[in-house]
Amino acid sequence: MSDPSQTPARRGRPGYDRERILEIAVEMFIAQGYDATSVSALAARLGLSKSALYHHFASKEELLQVALDEALGGLEAVLAEAEARDGSARERLEHMLLGAVLVLADRLAYVTLLLRVRGNSDIERAALERRREFDRRVTALLRVAQAEGTVRSDVDPSVATRLLFGMVNSIVEWYRPTGAEQAKDLARDVLTVALDGLATS
Amino acid sequence: MSDPSQTPARRGRPGYDRERILEIAVEMFIAQGYDATSVSALAARLGLSKSALYHHFASKEELLQVALDEALGGLEAVLAEAEARDGSARERLEHMLLGAVLVLADRLAYVTLLLRVRGNSDIERAALERRREFDRRVTALLRVAQAEGTVRSDVDPSVATRLLFGMVNSIVEWYRPTGAEQAKDLARDVLTVALDGLATS
């Protein structure tokens, strides 16, 4: 990630729309922490006046809310799509896992920000509650797969959910996107390790 | 805290030895960040004068160094012990994974601190380099296991190392120790998912 302080302010620079402002805000939140990032510093980094910034986003809280929605909305959509599929719970689980890795690769900064949230405000607490609800639904899916006999029953499904998403979420620590094919390969690797394990027998 | 009248009640409080000071310092580093934790705040939390604190640790940096050594030293000892074992690379890998989870459970706060390190100082950069060297040795072990045919060859060993330790390291996010048996169960679950996978077939 580039150091946001390196780019000189380009006041009135055209082409800054909502999405670009959001991207840069999230870069700063990740680099120096949400609480430590002031609206003034963000406006300066964007080369915008504070009032021009407020034209796009009503507050720093709105930037955080929209960024967390990008991450959570993507993950929830993948889970809902998987849950709605025909076939075995094992197939729904696989579909969800593949989709979750692709969302993470595609919305890397937003998911990184989500994983840093510790519950310091109402917005952060709501995001944590959505993560917990997501985990509950994955655990329920794992439980159905255990009941149908396609997923092993000797690992507690809530522990398995945590280990699976521990593996998935850790990808934000080292993944640097180079293309859709790379993300698909990674998703397949996660699925292989999670479902079949590293052992050959 | 330059005014000694601030802490007279607990000055010279007995029972605070090096280990207890380290534990409380690490708690504070985790809760509010290493950079944001001042020696004055730490001394106040301990009910010690700064000079009494400096009697045990020469600096805040020394506290960080010793804490990171606890985490890294534990993990490196487990890996060295695994590497020195007879038997297959697959068995050495299993031994290392089980041991790493037990070290994490036993030194939870120290490993948590290690995983927060981002390279903001020489001490942090040295810790990151020791983590990279650890990962290289695990990757080498995986490569030997692939060559002997006990670990699947269709996942890149450095990706596999990252996914394995993504799973292991994520345990610090939710694990709350209640006893050695619980840690052993968790280590067995990690080994089961990592080597055999969640699928029944």
Interface residues (C-beta under 8 A of the other chain):
Chain A: R90 L142 G149 T150 V151 R152 D154 V155 D156 V159 A160 R162 L163 L164 F165 G166 M167 V168 N169 S170 I171 E173 W174 L186 D189 V190 T192 V193 A194 L195 D196 G197 L198 A199 T200 S201
Chain B: R90 L142 G149 T150 V151 R152 D154 V155 D156 V159 A160 R162 L163 L164 F165 G166 M167 V168 N169 S170 I171 E173 W174 L186 D189 V190 T192 V193 A194 L195 D196 G197 L198 A199 T200 S201
